[in-house]
Amino acid sequence: MPNTFLSLDVPRSPGVGAAAYVGNTAPAKTIAMSGQVGPGSRYLIEGSHDAATWDVLVGIDGTPGLFTGAEGDKTIDAVVQFLRVCTQTAFPTLPPPAIGLGAPPPLSPNFFAALDVPRGPGLGAPLDLLLTAGPIKTIAARGALSRSNRATVLVSMDGVRFDEVCTFDRDRQGLFTSRLVARYLRVQRDGSGPPFTVTVGAEGLFEGGGSEDFSLPSDGRGRATCAVGIEEVVAPFTAPLNAARSSRLFADFACRAHLQDAPAEAVGTIRVRLGGSPSEPDGEILLELPVASAAEDSVFEDVSLPFPRPAEPGSAIKVTLEAPAGVLALSSFTLWLRGA
């Protein structure tokens, strides 16, 4: 793949220019401004993962995408899909300066996705970045954040133990770029209020990219139904299945579970679903396992029929439980998504 060279659209008066796609470039982006710039002029380089929410581009070392005419070239390390120029102030009698971008190609395709944000206080579904995501990651948060409605991004190597990496609130929103060697990301929401979005871009690492197997972690915690006759999501995940090398995949699921405190004729149901919202029991049913009433755990396992590789960057995958009576308890499970 060749290097990318672009001329960015620079508004003559205060406003924003047209968006330029840069999702196929490496993190290091060199931005140069040329031409006569009047006193007091300010031009911001803004980045976005989805072309909907925008913030000032900031690199790993804190270099901001701000030009007033005296900075010269800037190299900013960040992983975003789109760039644009925001003219804050401009000298009215001068033509706009030229702002150009140059960047090499990534080693393998970059990855972009939205993280699952809970509706209220709690943890969102883990997002699996796979083994081909490099250390440079740009996280963006924007929306009705406040001191009582915060988002903390957690990272993990194994999908079981998570550590805090950054927090977004009313005073700290926008783009955060860092070197994070982690496979899983998730959002912890503190407080409640209007919704907000958290997105991530990760550099590609290995030539060729793609993965054949996706393992979704079981953290060892027991899970159980809370209500009778209602399908409940007990293990939500998000994974970039569109990065799979195979055009068709299948789900391989095994678990230990039992239906307790229920009549002998009662049968509970464990389902593995694909698509929809991570926190809702919707989407396509890949697997459906019946669980008869019993006092102790039994082992259940099944393999789904092949299904087409999803096209969207982040696919919701969830394990659900439904008990017609009593409590359906899931002690542990393993879930693999493999190339067919």
C-alpha positions in Angstrom: 0.0 0.0 0.0 1.5 3.4 -0.9 1.9 6.4 1.3 -1.0 8.8 1.6 -0.8 12.5 0.7 -3.8 14.7 1.2 -4.7 18.4 0.9 -7.2 19.2 3.7 -10.1 21.5 3.1 -9.5 24.8 4.9 -12.5 27.1 5.5 -11.8 30.8 4.6 -13.9 32.0 7.6 -14.7 30.4 11.0 -16.2 26.9 10.4 -15.2 23.3 9.6 -13.9 21.9 6.4 -14.9 18.7 4.6 -13.8 15.4 6.3 -10.9 13.4 4.8 -10.6 9.7 5.3 -7.3 8.6 6.9 -8.4 5.2 8.4 -5.9 3.5 6.0 -2.8 5.3 7.4 -0.3 4.5 10.1 -0.5 6.4 13.4 2.3 8.8 12.5 0.7 11.7 10.6 2.8 14.6 9.4 0.7 17.8 9.0 2.2 20.9 7.3 0.7 24.4 6.8 2.0 26.8 4.2 1.0 30.2 2.9 0.5 33.6 4.5 -1.3 33.6 7.8 -2.7 36.7 9.4 -2.1 37.7 13.0 -4.5 36.0 15.4 -5.4 33.2 13.0 -6.1 29.7 14.5 -6.6 26.5 12.7 -7.5 23.2 14.6 -7.0 19.7 13.1 -9.8 17.6 14.4 -10.1 13.8 14.4 -13.0 11.4 14.5 -13.6 7.6 14.5 -17.1 7.9 13.0 -17.4 11.3 11.3 -20.1 12.2 13.8 -18.2 13.2 17.0 -15.1 15.4 16.5 -12.3 16.6 18.8 -8.9 18.2 18.5 -6.3 15.7 17.4 -3.7 15.1 20.2 -0.7 12.7 19.8 0.9 10.4 22.3 3.3 13.0 23.4 0.6 15.6 23.8 1.3 17.4 20.5 -2.0 19.2 19.6 -3.4 19.7 16.1 -3.2 23.5 16.4 -1.7 25.9 13.9 -1.3 29.6 14.1 1.3 30.0 11.5 4.5 29.7 13.5 4.6 25.9 14.3 6.0 24.5 11.0 5.4 20.8 10.4 3.9 18.6 13.1 3.9 14.8 13.4 1.0 13.5 15.5 0.7 9.9 16.4 -3.0 8.9 16.6 -5.3 6.4 15.1 -8.5 8.0 13.7 -10.6 7.4 10.6 -11.3 11.0 9.6 -9.6 14.4 9.8 -10.9 17.9 9.1 -9.8 21.5 9.6 -11.7 23.8 12.0 -11.0 27.5 11.3 -11.5 29.3 14.6 -10.3 32.7 13.5 -8.9 33.9 10.2 -7.5 37.1 8.7 -10.4 38.3 6.5 -8.4 39.8 3.7 -6.0 36.8 3.1 -6.8 33.6 1.3 -6.8 30.5 3.6 -3.4 28.7 4.1 -2.8 25.3 2.6 -2.7 22.4 5.1 -1.5 19.0 3.9 -1.1 15.6 5.4 1.4 12.8 4.7 1.3 9.4 6.3 2.7 5.9 5.6 0.4 2.9 5.3 -0.3 0.7 8.4 1.3 -2.7 8.7 -2.1 -4.3 8.7 -5.7 -2.8 8.7 -6.5 -0.5 11.6 -9.4 -1.4 13.8 -12.2 0.9 14.8 -15.3 0.2 17.0 -17.7 1.7 19.5 -17.4 0.4 23.1 -20.6 -0.7 24.9 -21.7 2.0 27.3 -24.2 0.8 30.0 -27.4 2.7 30.3 -26.7 3.2 34.0 -23.9 2.6 36.5 -21.9 -0.5 35.8 -19.7 -2.3 33.3 -20.1 -2.5 29.6 -19.4 -5.6 27.5 -15.7 -6.3 26.9 -14.4 -5.4 23.4 -11.8 -7.9 22.0 -9.1 -6.2 20.0 -7.5 -9.5 19.0 -3.8 -10.2 18.8 -3.2 -8.1 15.7 -3.9 -4.7 17.4 -0.8 -2.7 18.0 0.1 -0.7 21.1 -1.0 2.7 19.8 -4.7 3.3 20.6 -6.8 6.4 20.4 -9.9 6.5 22.6 -12.6 9.1 22.1 -15.5 10.1 24.4 -18.1 12.7 23.8 -21.6 13.5 25.0 -23.4 14.5 28.1 -20.6 13.7 30.4 -20.4 15.4 33.9 -18.7 14.9 37.2 -21.6 12.6 38.2 -21.8 10.9 34.8 -18.3 9.7 34.0 -16.8 7.0 31.8 -13.7 5.1 32.9 -12.0 3.0 30.2 -10.5 -0.3 31.5 -8.0 -2.5 29.7 -7.1 -6.2 30.2 -4.7 -8.8 28.8 -6.8 -11.8 29.6 -10.4 -10.5 29.8 -10.6 -11.3 33.5 -8.6 -8.6 35.3 -9.1 -5.0 34.2 -7.1 -1.9 35.1 -8.1 1.7 34.6 -6.4 3.6 31.8 -8.3 6.9 31.5 -11.4 8.7 32.7 -13.7 11.1 30.8 -16.0 13.6 32.5 -17.3 17.1 32.0 -13.9 18.7 32.2 -12.0 15.9 30.2 -13.6 14.8 27.0 -12.2 14.3 23.5 -9.4 12.2 22.1 -6.9 10.2 24.3 -4.0 8.5 22.6 -1.6 6.2 24.4 0.5 3.1 24.1 -1.6 0.3 25.6 -0.5 -3.3 25.3 -3.9 -4.9 26.0 -6.3 -7.2 24.2 -9.6 -6.2 25.9 -11.3 -2.8 26.6 -14.5 -2.0 28.4 -16.3 1.0 29.8 -17.2 1.5 33.5 -19.9 4.1 33.8 -20.2 6.0 37.1 -23.5 7.7 37.6 -26.5 8.1 35.3 -27.9 10.6 32.9 -28.0 11.3 29.2 -26.1 8.8 26.9 -22.6 9.4 25.6 -20.4 7.5 23.2 -16.9 5.9 23.6 -15.0 4.8 20.5 -11.6 3.4 19.9 -9.1 3.2 17.0 -6.1 0.7 17.2 -3.2 0.4 14.9 -2.7 -2.7 12.8 0.3 -4.7 13.9 1.1 -7.7 11.7 1.3 -7.9 7.9 -1.7 -9.7 6.5 -3.9 -9.1 9.6 -7.0 -11.1 10.3 -7.7 -13.8 12.8 -9.1 -17.3 12.5 -10.2 -17.9 16.1 -11.9 -15.5 18.6 -11.9 -16.6 22.3 -14.4 -14.8 24.6 -13.3 -14.9 28.2 -15.2 -16.4 31.1 -14.1 -14.6 34.2 -14.9 -17.6 36.5 -17.9 -15.9 38.1 -21.1 -17.8 38.4 -24.1 -16.4 36.7 -27.8 -17.0 37.3 -31.2 -15.8 36.3 -32.9 -13.2 38.4 -36.5 -13.6 37.1 -38.8 -16.4 35.8 -39.8 -16.6 32.2 -37.5 -13.8 31.0 -34.5 -14.2 28.8 -31.6 -12.4 30.5 -28.1 -11.5 29.1 -25.5 -12.7 31.6 -22.3 -12.5 29.5 -22.2 -9.8 26.9 -19.2 -9.3 24.6 -18.2 -7.2 21.5 -15.7 -8.7 19.0 -14.4 -7.6 15.6 -15.6 -10.6 13.7 -15.3 -8.7 10.4 -11.5 -9.1 10.8 -11.7 -12.9 10.5 -9.9 -14.4 7.5 -12.7 -16.9 6.9 -15.9 -15.7 5.2 -18.0 -18.1 7.3 -17.7 -18.8 11.1 -19.2 -21.1 13.7 -19.6 -20.9 17.4 -18.2 -23.6 19.7 -19.7 -23.4 23.2 -19.3 -25.5 26.4 -20.5 -24.9 29.9 -21.4 -26.3 33.3 -25.0 -25.4 34.4 -28.1 -26.6 36.2 -31.7 -25.6 36.7 -32.5 -25.6 40.4 -35.6 -25.3 42.5 -37.8 -26.1 39.6 -40.3 -28.9 38.8 -38.9 -32.1 37.3 -40.6 -31.3 33.9 -39.2 -27.8 33.7 -36.5 -27.1 31.1 -34.3 -23.9 31.1 -32.5 -22.6 28.0 -29.0 -21.3 27.4 -28.6 -19.3 24.2 -25.7 -17.8 22.3 -26.8 -14.8 20.2 -25.1 -12.7 17.6 -25.9 -9.1 16.7 -28.2 -6.5 18.2 -27.3 -4.7 21.4 -24.8 -6.2 23.8 -27.1 -5.8 26.8 -30.3 -6.9 25.2 -31.5 -10.5 24.4 -31.9 -9.8 20.7 -30.0 -10.7 17.5 -29.6 -14.1 15.8 -29.6 -17.3 17.8 -26.5 -19.3 17.1 -27.0 -21.9 19.7 -29.8 -23.1 22.0 -29.1 -25.6 24.8 -31.9 -27.1 26.9 -31.1 -27.6 30.6 -33.3 -30.0 32.6 -34.1 -29.6 36.3 -31.3 -30.9 38.4 -29.7 -30.3 41.8 -26.1 -30.3 40.5 -24.1 -29.1 37.5 -23.9 -31.0 34.2 -21.7 -30.3 31.2 -23.4 -28.9 28.1 -21.7 -28.3 24.7 -22.7 -27.7 21.2 -21.4 -26.3 17.9 -23.4 -24.0 15.7 -24.1 -24.1 12.0 -21.7 -21.9 9.9 -22.8 -18.3 9.6 -21.6 -15.4 7.4 -18.8 -13.3 8.7 -20.4 -10.0 9.9 -19.5 -6.8 8.0 -19.7 -4.3 10.9 -16.5 -3.5 12.9 -17.8 -4.6 16.3 -20.3 -7.4 16.6 -22.3 -8.1 19.8 -22.1 -11.6 21.1 -23.9 -12.7 24.3 -24.8 -15.6 26.4 -28.4 -15.6 27.7 -30.3 -17.6 30.3 -34.0 -18.3 30.5 -35.7 -20.2 33.3 -39.4 -21.2 33.2 -39.2 -21.8 36.9 -36.6 -21.8 39.7 -33.2 -20.5 38.9 -30.9 -21.4 35.9 -27.3 -21.2 37.2 -24.3 -21.1 34.9 -21.1 -22.0 36.7 -18.5 -21.6 34.0 -18.3 -21.6 30.2 -16.0 -21.3 27.2 -17.0 -19.7 23.9 -14.9 -19.8 20.7 -15.8 -18.4 17.3 -13.8 -20.2 14.6 -13.4 -20.0 10.9 -15.5 -22.6 9.1 
